Amino acid sequence: MNLAATEKEITALFEDAVSRQIVPGVSYALVDGNESRMHFLGSARPDQLYDLASLTKVVGTASGIFKEIERGRLSLQAKVGDFFPAAFPDVTVEELLLHVSGLPADLENVWQYQQPEALWQAVLATRPLAAAGQESLYSDLNFIVLGKILEQVSGQNLSRCLQAEIFAPLGMRQTAFLPKGRRDKFVATELTPERGQVWGNVHDETAWQLGGVAGHAGLFSSLGDLVRFSRTYLTASWPAEHLFDYDCFERTLAWIRWQKGRRFLWHTGFTGPGLGLDFENGRALVVLASSVYPRRGNEAWLLCRRQAAKSFFGCGYREK
């Protein structure tokens, strides 16, 4: 399907989602080489910032890790025990990136930790549910640990490291942890019993308990910034030249492999965003929406976002 036809199909899909009140608005872009087609549907505006949730993993933490590997200051075979005393000292950077560390998805009852350091110590004390490399368990803990490793290697806290090494060089001026600004600059997320209306602060509970800066969640960004990120990622030699060496439980380093044997990558975030990269054709799909407003559990948006990715990649997930 050519770009114009893909654009027409995805726009119709998202306009329908807005009209059915599945989400209040959608910002999305199709990137093709130097061309980008940006759309702001429903309540969406060009100047808004979105909570990226788990897109933090690929846009932020993994990008920083890849930069340090490219420089030779970090190895995929480096072990957690090289950096911290932990209950899983032999787990490697590679296993963390591939989500095969065996660590659980998250800590239980993160509200019990009164200080970020207490939560971090609980992460280090976590016992794996499976031996490393044996099965795929998508885990926020993997990227919390990777964020801390990046701080150790770079000598900076995660926020300053990513600003200096990734966001500023790419001109991503609206991408940050703990961004400042008026409330109406941000897209609202969930109305929660613990925190009330979450709006302009990180939605993810664990990232909130860590002070808003974490390797797995916490970044805010705009459509324009993610277009810049996608265009650079598609043309950079690292990590693309290494990512397609892996198809481990349908994943590569940090990313989902949308199609076996194809150079397609995909990742999503709990708050609603999605990012697709088609290295075969030099194209990207960036989707931003707040699907947890006013409540989480929006299955209709998950189906809509998956259909948009299917239209973009020209095939369903892992279809033959």
C-alpha positions in Angstrom: 0.0 0.0 0.0 1.4 3.4 -0.9 1.8 6.2 1.6 -1.3 8.1 0.6 -3.5 5.0 0.8 -2.0 4.1 4.2 -2.6 7.7 5.4 -6.2 7.6 4.3 -6.9 4.3 6.0 -5.3 5.2 9.3 -6.9 8.6 9.4 -10.3 7.1 8.9 -9.6 4.6 11.6 -8.6 7.2 14.1 -11.4 9.6 13.2 -13.8 6.8 13.9 -12.1 6.2 17.3 -12.6 9.9 18.2 -16.2 10.0 17.0 -17.0 6.9 19.0 -15.3 8.5 22.1 -12.8 5.7 22.4 -10.2 8.4 22.9 -10.8 12.2 23.0 -8.0 12.9 20.5 -5.2 11.4 18.4 -2.0 12.9 17.2 -0.3 10.8 14.6 2.3 11.0 11.9 3.5 9.0 8.9 7.2 9.5 8.2 8.7 8.6 4.8 12.3 9.7 4.3 12.4 13.5 4.7 8.6 13.7 4.3 6.3 13.6 7.3 2.5 13.9 7.4 1.1 14.9 10.7 -2.5 14.8 11.9 -4.2 16.2 15.0 -7.7 14.7 15.4 -10.4 15.4 17.9 -9.1 17.4 20.9 -5.4 16.9 19.8 -3.3 20.0 19.3 0.2 20.3 17.8 1.7 21.8 21.0 0.5 19.1 23.4 2.8 16.9 25.5 1.9 13.2 26.0 3.0 10.8 28.7 5.0 8.2 26.7 4.8 5.4 29.4 6.8 2.4 28.1 7.9 4.2 24.9 10.4 5.6 27.5 12.1 2.3 27.2 13.0 2.6 23.5 13.0 6.4 23.0 15.1 7.0 26.1 16.8 4.3 28.0 17.6 1.8 25.2 18.9 4.7 23.0 21.2 5.8 25.8 22.4 2.2 26.4 23.0 1.8 22.6 25.1 5.0 22.6 27.3 3.7 25.4 27.8 0.4 23.6 28.7 2.2 20.4 31.3 4.1 22.3 32.7 1.0 23.8 32.0 2.0 27.4 29.4 -0.8 27.9 28.9 -4.4 26.6 25.8 -6.4 26.0 27.5 -9.1 28.1 28.1 -6.9 31.1 26.3 -8.3 34.2 24.1 -6.6 36.7 26.6 -7.7 39.4 29.3 -5.6 37.7 27.3 -2.5 38.8 25.2 -3.4 41.9 24.8 -6.0 44.6 21.6 -7.7 43.4 19.6 -11.0 43.7 20.2 -11.5 40.0 23.9 -10.7 39.6 24.6 -12.8 36.5 21.8 -11.3 34.3 23.3 -9.5 31.4 22.5 -6.2 29.7 21.4 -8.2 26.7 19.0 -10.3 28.7 17.5 -7.2 30.2 17.0 -5.6 26.8 15.4 -8.8 25.4 13.1 -9.2 28.4 14.5 -12.7 29.2 16.0 -11.8 32.6 13.3 -13.8 34.4 12.4 -10.8 36.5 8.6 -10.2 37.2 6.7 -7.5 35.4 6.8 -5.1 38.4 7.0 -4.9 42.2 3.9 -5.8 44.2 2.2 -2.8 45.9 4.6 0.0 45.0 2.7 2.3 47.3 4.4 0.7 50.3 7.7 2.4 49.4 8.0 5.8 51.0 11.3 6.9 49.3 12.7 6.2 45.8 15.8 4.5 47.3 13.6 2.1 49.2 11.9 1.1 46.0 15.2 0.7 44.1 16.5 -1.6 46.9 13.4 -3.7 46.5 14.1 -4.0 42.8 17.6 -5.2 43.5 16.3 -7.7 46.0 13.7 -9.2 43.6 14.0 -12.9 42.9 13.6 -13.9 39.3 10.6 -16.1 38.4 12.6 -18.0 35.8 16.2 -18.7 34.8 17.6 -16.0 32.5 17.1 -16.8 28.8 14.4 -19.5 29.4 11.3 -17.5 28.6 10.1 -14.0 27.7 8.6 -12.0 30.6 8.0 -8.4 29.7 9.2 -6.5 32.8 9.5 -2.9 33.8 12.1 -4.0 36.3 14.5 -4.8 33.4 14.5 -1.2 32.3 14.6 0.3 35.7 17.8 -1.6 36.1 19.1 -0.6 32.7 18.4 3.1 33.6 20.5 2.7 36.7 23.3 1.0 34.7 23.2 3.9 32.3 23.6 6.3 35.2 26.6 4.4 36.4 28.3 4.3 33.0 27.6 7.9 32.0 28.3 9.4 35.4 25.1 11.4 35.1 21.5 10.9 36.4 19.2 9.5 33.8 17.5 12.7 32.9 20.7 14.7 32.3 22.3 11.8 30.4 19.4 11.4 27.9 19.0 15.2 27.4 22.7 15.6 26.7 23.3 12.4 24.6 20.0 11.8 22.8 17.4 14.6 22.9 19.4 17.7 22.5 21.5 16.4 19.6 18.3 15.3 17.8 16.6 18.7 18.4 13.9 17.0 20.7 13.3 20.1 22.7 9.9 19.0 24.1 11.1 15.6 25.4 11.9 15.3 29.0 11.3 13.8 32.4 9.5 16.1 34.8 8.6 18.7 32.2 7.4 22.1 33.3 4.5 24.1 32.0 0.8 25.0 32.4 -1.5 22.1 32.9 -3.3 22.6 29.5 0.0 21.9 27.8 -0.3 18.3 28.8 -2.8 15.6 27.8 -4.7 14.4 30.8 -4.4 10.7 31.9 -6.2 8.8 34.6 -8.4 9.7 37.5 -7.0 7.6 40.3 -8.0 6.8 43.9 -4.4 7.3 45.1 -3.5 10.5 43.3 -6.7 12.0 42.0 -6.6 13.4 38.4 -3.1 12.6 37.0 -2.4 15.5 34.6 1.1 16.8 33.8 2.8 14.2 36.1 3.9 10.7 35.2 1.0 8.2 35.1 3.0 5.0 35.9 2.9 4.3 39.6 6.4 2.9 39.9 7.9 5.8 38.0 6.0 8.2 40.2 7.3 6.4 43.3 10.8 6.7 41.9 10.4 10.5 41.7 9.3 10.7 38.1 12.6 9.6 36.5 12.9 6.0 35.6 14.3 3.7 32.9 10.9 2.2 32.1 8.5 5.1 32.1 8.4 8.9 32.8 9.2 10.6 29.6 6.9 13.2 28.0 7.1 14.2 24.4 5.4 15.7 21.4 4.5 14.4 17.9 7.1 16.5 16.3 9.9 15.3 18.6 9.0 11.6 17.9 9.1 12.3 14.2 12.6 13.6 14.6 13.6 10.6 16.7 12.1 8.1 14.2 13.8 9.7 11.2 17.2 9.5 12.9 16.6 6.0 14.1 15.8 4.8 10.6 19.0 6.2 9.2 21.6 5.6 12.0 24.0 2.7 11.6 23.7 1.8 15.3 21.6 0.1 16.5 19.9 -0.9 13.3 22.8 -3.0 12.1 22.5 -5.1 15.3 18.8 -5.2 16.1 17.9 -7.6 13.4 20.4 -10.2 14.6 17.8 -11.1 17.2 14.4 -12.8 17.1 14.2 -13.9 20.7 10.6 -14.8 21.8 9.4 -12.4 19.0 11.6 -9.6 20.3 14.9 -7.9 19.6 16.9 -5.6 21.8 14.2 -3.4 23.5 11.8 -3.7 20.6 9.0 -6.1 19.4 9.7 -7.8 16.0 6.4 -7.2 14.2 7.1 -9.8 11.5 9.5 -12.7 11.6 12.3 -12.2 9.1 11.3 -8.6 8.3 13.0 -5.4 9.4 9.9 -4.1 11.2 9.9 -2.8 14.8 7.0 -1.9 17.1 6.5 -0.7 20.7 3.7 0.7 22.7 3.0 2.5 26.0 0.3 1.8 28.6 -1.1 5.4 28.3 -1.9 4.8 24.6 1.1 5.7 22.3 2.6 3.4 19.7 5.7 3.6 17.5 6.4 1.6 14.4 9.6 1.5 12.3 9.8 0.0 8.8 13.5 -0.2 8.0 12.8 -1.9 4.7 11.0 1.1 3.3 12.5 3.9 5.5 9.1 4.7 7.0 7.7 5.3 10.5 4.3 5.5 12.2 4.0 7.6 15.4 0.8 7.5 17.4 0.0 9.5 20.5 -3.3 9.3 22.4 -4.4 9.2 26.0 -6.3 5.9 26.3 -6.3 5.9 30.1 -8.4 9.1 30.4 -10.5 9.0 32.5 -9.9 5.3 33.3 -7.6 2.5 32.3 -8.8 -0.7 30.7 -9.6 0.7 27.2 -9.6 -2.4 25.1 -11.2 -0.7 22.2 -8.1 1.6 21.8 -5.8 -1.4 21.9 -7.6 -2.9 18.9 -7.6 0.4 17.1 -3.9 1.0 17.6 -3.1 -2.6 16.5 -5.2 -2.1 13.3 -3.3 1.1 12.5 0.0 -0.8 12.9 -1.4 -3.5 10.6 -2.2 -1.0 8.0 1.2 0.7 8.3 3.2 -2.6 8.1 1.0 -4.1 5.5 0.4 -7.2 7.5 -0.9 -8.4 10.9 1.3 -9.2 13.8 3.3 -12.3 13.0 1.0 -13.2 10.1 2.6 -15.5 7.5 
